[in-house]
Each structure stands twice: as structure tokens, then as C-alpha cells.
Amino acid sequence: MNTISQITIILILVTAIFFGTAHKSDAEESSHNNLINAIPEKDIDYGCGCAYFLKSEGTPIIFISDMEFKNAVMNINGMTVNIIPEHIDDIPNNAKTGDKFLHCYNYKNIKLVFENIIKSVCTPDDEGCEDVKFDSRLTIEDGIKDEVYQVQGHCGC
């Protein structure tokens, strides 16, 4: 192999390593730019309760709580933390599709507001149904920047 071929191969390898590393760093950096992140699997207790998902059930869980939304957990700035409820509207026992309810929380200087619209409820004749599903808008304010997410949630067993 001549010197030009060796230099070409080295340049190709260096370019591939550089762009591959730059791409990975960009992806890693963007995941840390968000105030909220998915809750790590090891921090999730499954069972009766409530959860919010980034898009729909089966996508990353960003919020978990008891059925009353009072003992709530999120991953904020890369740490799984308890968030403090400031205002919690109860989901009415006779809730129907389209009903609205609001939840407000804080963590240090971060305010989290969930504006919820009920998407589906159990019908009285469906004895096996135990959950309520809702579409939500999550607004996060930290005094520096605001983030808005369209999320979905549910409560049940």
C-alpha cells in the first residue's frame, strides 16, 4: 500500500470518528437541555396510580403518583425527585369525556402545570374497567425558559 492510500484511509477513519463522536455528543447534549426526562425504570413502582407519558402509553413515563396525584415523582434535570403539589383538582366520580381538571406542582424554583382534558372513562356496565385517560398540556417554568409538552396520562390499577 502506498503512502497516499494510507493517508486516505487515516483521513476517512478520523473523519468517521470525528463526525460519529460529534453526532453522539449532540444527542447527549440535547437530552440534558430538557428540564424533564423519562423516569428511569428502576425508579418506577407499578400498580395502582397515575402516570403521564411523553406521547402515549408505552412511551417514556415522565410522571408517576398515587391515585390522588399527591405523592408525585418526576425526573427533573436528570434527577428523580418528589414534586410538591400546589393545587390538585380531583377527577370527579362521574367524570365524562371532555371534562377538564388542573394540577400544579413545584420543585425548587420550577413550576409544573398539567392542564388535563378527559379522553376516556369507564362506562357503568364495564366492571373490568378501572382507568381514566386524559390528554394534557404540561407547562414547565423555571424562570429562565418555559417548556410546553403535549402529554397523555391515565389513572387506574
C-alpha positions as CSV (number, residue, x, y, z in Angstrom):
1,M,0.0,0.0,0.0
2,N,1.4,3.4,-0.9
3,T,1.6,6.4,1.3
4,I,-1.3,8.2,-0.4
5,S,-3.6,5.2,0.2
6,Q,-2.5,5.1,3.9
7,I,-3.2,8.8,4.3
8,T,-6.6,8.5,2.6
9,I,-7.6,5.6,4.9
10,I,-6.4,7.5,8.0
11,L,-8.4,10.6,6.9
12,I,-11.5,8.5,6.4
13,L,-11.2,7.0,9.8
14,V,-10.5,10.3,11.5
15,T,-13.5,11.9,9.7
16,A,-15.8,9.0,10.7
17,I,-14.7,9.1,14.3
18,F,-15.0,12.9,14.5
19,F,-18.5,13.0,13.0
20,G,-19.7,10.0,14.9
21,T,-18.5,11.4,18.1
22,A,-19.9,14.9,17.3
23,H,-23.3,13.4,16.5
24,K,-23.3,11.4,19.7
25,S,-22.4,14.4,21.8
26,D,-25.1,16.5,20.2
27,A,-27.7,13.8,21.0
28,E,-26.4,13.5,24.6
29,E,-26.4,17.3,25.0
30,S,-29.9,17.7,23.7
31,S,-31.3,15.2,26.2
32,H,-29.8,17.2,29.0
33,N,-31.2,20.5,27.7
34,N,-34.8,19.5,28.7
35,L,-35.9,20.2,32.2
36,I,-37.8,16.9,32.3
37,N,-36.7,13.5,31.2
38,A,-38.1,9.9,31.3
39,I,-38.1,8.4,34.8
40,P,-35.6,5.6,34.9
41,E,-37.2,2.1,35.0
42,K,-35.6,1.4,38.4
43,D,-37.5,4.3,39.9
44,I,-40.9,3.2,38.8
45,D,-43.3,1.3,41.1
46,Y,-46.1,-0.3,39.0
47,G,-49.5,-0.8,40.4
48,C,-52.5,1.5,41.1
49,G,-51.7,5.1,40.5
50,C,-51.4,7.8,37.9
51,A,-48.8,8.4,35.2
52,Y,-48.1,10.8,32.3
53,F,-46.4,9.7,29.1
54,L,-44.5,11.8,26.6
55,K,-46.8,10.8,23.8
56,S,-49.0,7.8,24.7
57,E,-49.0,4.7,26.9
58,G,-45.9,2.7,26.2
59,T,-43.7,5.7,25.6
60,P,-41.4,7.1,28.3
61,I,-43.1,7.8,31.6
62,I,-42.4,11.4,32.9
63,F,-44.6,11.5,36.0
64,I,-45.9,8.9,38.5
65,S,-48.1,9.4,41.5
66,D,-50.7,7.9,43.8
67,M,-54.3,7.9,42.7
68,E,-54.8,11.3,44.4
69,F,-51.9,12.9,42.5
70,K,-50.3,14.0,45.8
71,N,-47.2,11.8,46.1
72,A,-45.8,12.7,42.8
73,V,-42.4,12.0,41.2
74,M,-40.7,13.3,38.1
75,N,-37.2,13.3,36.6
76,I,-36.1,16.9,36.6
77,N,-32.6,17.9,35.4
78,G,-31.6,14.3,35.4
79,M,-32.6,13.5,38.9
80,T,-35.7,11.6,40.0
81,V,-37.4,13.9,42.6
82,N,-40.6,14.3,44.6
83,I,-42.5,17.3,43.4
84,I,-44.7,19.3,45.7
85,P,-48.5,19.7,44.9
86,E,-49.7,23.3,45.0
87,H,-53.2,22.8,43.5
88,I,-54.9,19.4,42.7
89,D,-58.3,19.2,41.1
90,D,-59.9,15.8,41.8
91,I,-61.2,13.8,38.9
92,P,-65.0,13.6,39.6
93,N,-66.5,10.2,40.3
94,N,-69.0,10.9,37.4
95,A,-66.3,12.3,35.0
96,K,-67.1,12.3,31.4
97,T,-65.2,12.8,28.2
98,G,-64.2,16.4,27.7
99,D,-64.2,17.3,31.4
100,K,-61.2,19.4,32.5
101,F,-59.0,19.4,35.6
102,L,-55.8,21.1,36.7
103,H,-52.7,20.0,38.6
104,C,-50.0,22.4,39.7
105,Y,-46.7,21.4,41.3
106,N,-43.4,22.9,42.2
107,Y,-39.8,21.7,42.7
108,K,-37.4,24.3,44.0
109,N,-37.8,27.2,41.6
110,I,-39.6,25.1,38.9
111,K,-43.3,25.3,38.4
112,L,-45.2,22.5,36.6
113,V,-48.8,22.9,35.4
114,F,-50.8,20.0,33.9
115,E,-53.9,21.1,32.1
116,N,-56.0,17.9,31.5
117,I,-59.0,17.0,29.4
118,I,-60.5,13.6,29.9
119,K,-60.3,11.4,26.9
120,S,-62.0,8.3,28.1
121,V,-63.7,6.9,31.2
122,C,-65.2,3.6,32.3
123,T,-68.8,3.0,31.5
124,P,-71.0,1.9,34.4
125,D,-71.6,-1.5,32.7
126,D,-67.9,-2.3,32.2
127,E,-66.9,-3.9,35.5
128,G,-63.4,-4.8,34.3
129,C,-62.5,-1.1,33.5
130,E,-60.5,0.7,36.2
131,D,-58.9,3.6,34.5
132,V,-59.4,7.2,33.2
133,K,-57.3,8.5,30.3
134,F,-56.6,12.1,29.6
135,D,-54.8,14.4,27.1
136,S,-52.7,17.1,28.8
137,R,-50.7,20.1,28.2
138,L,-47.7,20.3,30.6
139,T,-46.1,23.8,31.0
140,I,-42.8,24.0,32.9
141,E,-41.5,27.3,34.0
142,D,-38.1,27.7,35.7
143,G,-37.5,31.4,35.5
144,I,-35.1,31.1,32.6
145,K,-37.1,29.3,29.9
146,D,-40.5,27.7,29.6
147,E,-41.1,24.3,28.0
148,V,-44.5,23.1,26.8
149,Y,-45.3,19.4,26.2
150,Q,-48.4,17.7,24.8
151,V,-48.6,14.6,27.0
152,Q,-51.1,11.8,27.8
153,G,-52.0,10.4,31.2
154,H,-54.0,7.9,32.9
155,C,-55.1,6.8,36.4
156,G,-56.0,3.3,37.3
157,C,-55.0,-0.1,38.5
